[in-house]
Amino acid sequence: MRAITVYYSNGDHVTTNINGTEGEIRAYYMGQRFNLGDGAGGDLMAIALCVDFLDKTIEERRKDALRTVEKMMLDNDHSPERNHPWIPGADAVALKKYVEAVLA
C-alpha cells in the first residue's frame, strides 16, 4: 500500500492509499478525469495532473515534481495524444500547490 497525493486540474488535491507499482498508479491517475463531487451532491469533474508518492524521500519527490512540470510544459501542444491535458490557469494552480507541497 502506497500513500499518495493526487493534484487535480481544478486546484484540489486528495491524499489516499493505493496498491500497485509506481507505473501502474501513475497510469491509473495521470490525465484521467475523476468526479470529485461538489460537496452538495453534484458532480465536479477534474483531471489528475500530478501524483506525489509520499513514501519517497524528499529529494526523490522534488525530482518527480520537476519532471512532472517539465513534461507538462513540453506537452503543452493541445494534441489528443498527450498524457497530461493542459488547462491554462487551472493547471498552473494545481502545479503550484504540488511543487509547494513537495518543496515545503
C-alpha positions in Angstrom: 0.0 0.0 0.0 1.4 3.4 -1.0 0.4 6.8 0.3 0.0 9.3 -2.5 -1.4 12.8 -3.0 -3.1 13.4 -6.3 -3.3 17.0 -7.6 -6.2 17.9 -9.9 -6.8 20.4 -12.7 -9.3 22.4 -10.6 -6.7 23.0 -7.8 -8.0 20.3 -5.5 -5.8 17.6 -4.1 -6.6 14.2 -2.4 -4.4 12.1 -0.2 -5.1 8.4 -0.4 -3.6 4.9 -0.2 -3.4 2.6 -3.2 -1.8 -0.7 -4.1 0.4 -1.0 -7.3 3.7 -0.1 -8.8 4.6 3.5 -9.4 3.9 3.0 -13.1 0.5 1.4 -12.5 -0.5 4.1 -10.1 0.6 6.9 -12.5 -1.2 5.2 -15.4 -4.4 5.0 -13.3 -4.4 8.7 -12.4 -2.4 10.8 -14.8 -4.5 12.6 -17.4 -7.7 10.8 -16.3 -10.9 12.5 -15.4 -12.4 11.9 -12.0 -15.6 13.0 -10.3 -14.5 14.7 -7.1 -18.1 15.8 -6.2 -19.1 19.4 -5.5 -19.9 18.8 -1.8 -23.6 19.3 -2.4 -24.4 16.0 -4.1 -23.5 17.2 -7.6 -20.7 16.4 -10.0 -17.3 18.1 -10.1 -15.1 16.6 -12.9 -11.3 17.3 -12.7 -8.3 15.8 -14.4 -5.5 14.2 -12.4 -2.3 16.1 -13.2 0.3 15.1 -10.7 0.9 12.1 -8.3 3.1 12.7 -5.3 4.4 9.5 -3.7 4.6 10.3 0.0 6.8 7.3 0.8 9.7 8.6 -1.3 12.5 10.7 0.1 12.1 14.4 -0.2 14.8 14.5 -2.8 13.1 11.9 -5.0 9.8 13.8 -4.6 11.5 17.1 -5.7 12.9 15.4 -8.8 9.5 13.9 -9.6 7.9 17.3 -9.2 10.4 18.9 -11.6 10.0 16.1 -14.1 6.2 16.5 -14.0 6.3 20.2 -14.5 8.8 19.9 -17.3 6.8 17.2 -19.1 3.6 19.2 -18.8 5.2 22.3 -20.2 6.8 20.3 -23.1 3.4 18.6 -23.8 1.6 21.9 -24.0 0.6 21.4 -27.6 -3.1 20.6 -27.2 -2.8 17.3 -29.1 -5.2 14.5 -28.2 -2.3 12.0 -27.8 -0.8 13.8 -24.7 -0.7 12.1 -21.4 -1.1 15.4 -19.5 -4.1 17.5 -20.6 -3.1 21.2 -20.2 -5.7 23.5 -18.9 -4.3 27.1 -18.7 -4.8 28.7 -15.3 -6.2 25.6 -13.5 -3.1 23.6 -14.3 -0.9 26.4 -13.0 -2.7 26.4 -9.7 -2.5 22.6 -9.3 1.2 22.6 -10.3 1.9 25.4 -7.9 0.3 23.5 -5.0 2.1 20.3 -5.9 5.5 21.9 -6.1 5.0 24.0 -2.9 3.9 20.8 -1.0 7.0 18.9 -2.2 9.4 21.8 -1.5 7.9 22.7 1.9 
